[in-house]
């Protein structure tokens, strides 16, 4: 190798290698300090895109799971309201069965009707006041209740309309308004066996309607519970897959750290030696 005073090629080469060693060491220390393999896009551009897509799926699935839990609470409140209304109808049915028996006189039948009136009023009150987070659900005001129960934007795959499980529980809508022939305030009051049985038919139809809605409500709850469990498993799988791209292998990085520290120290020593070569040229000139 020639000894020159103009360009110190060995020094330049050693400096380049030292800078590379410093850069590698810095990145390794960054991975060790953050625990992440990808700290910026330049670390792995393709891996960043894949991991960010997975992160969107993970976070979207977690929010969808929260949506499902809220929807389940919504349906629980709705069912509680339906149960209360159904209980009132069951009691009204009991009273009508009793009234339709000829062993009861007009006074006892009139007393039973008074309880029926109070229970019908309470059914209307429950229809008006049963709500979740300020949204009524049994008053006929609900057109659709869309639950975002998936992380995507496909309406067919990621949403569920649960409004079909709800119904307008007003007595007028259920056709259970007290008929004039059973209303003591009406001039047509004659609470006969036949009139009691006719109203009993409407009450039992209302009981059937509510039972059917509760059955559909239960089906929705089971579907959402299944979706919740599936997403829990999916999130675990996505987290594992994402970790392969984003999480640093600490054992590997620790090994790299040792190797890079040695290379840094070695290149620093080589640079020192290379910088002393021009002093050798001066010695040859007797300077």
Secondary structure, DSSP 8 states (H G I E B T S, - for coil): ----SS--HHHHHHHHHHHHHHHHHHHHHHHHHH-BS-SSGGG-HHHHHHHHHHHHHHHHHHHHHHHHHHHHHHHHHHHHHHHHHHHHHHHHHHHHHHHTSTTS-HHHHHHHHHHHHHHHHHHHHHHHH-EETTEE-SSS--S--EEE-SSSS-HHHHEEE-GGG-----TTTTT----GGG-TTSTT----HHHHHHHHHHHHHHHHHHHHHHHHHHHHHHHHHHHHHHHHHHHHHHHHHHHHHHB--HHHHHHHHHHHHHHHHHHHHHHHHHHTHHHHHHHHTT-
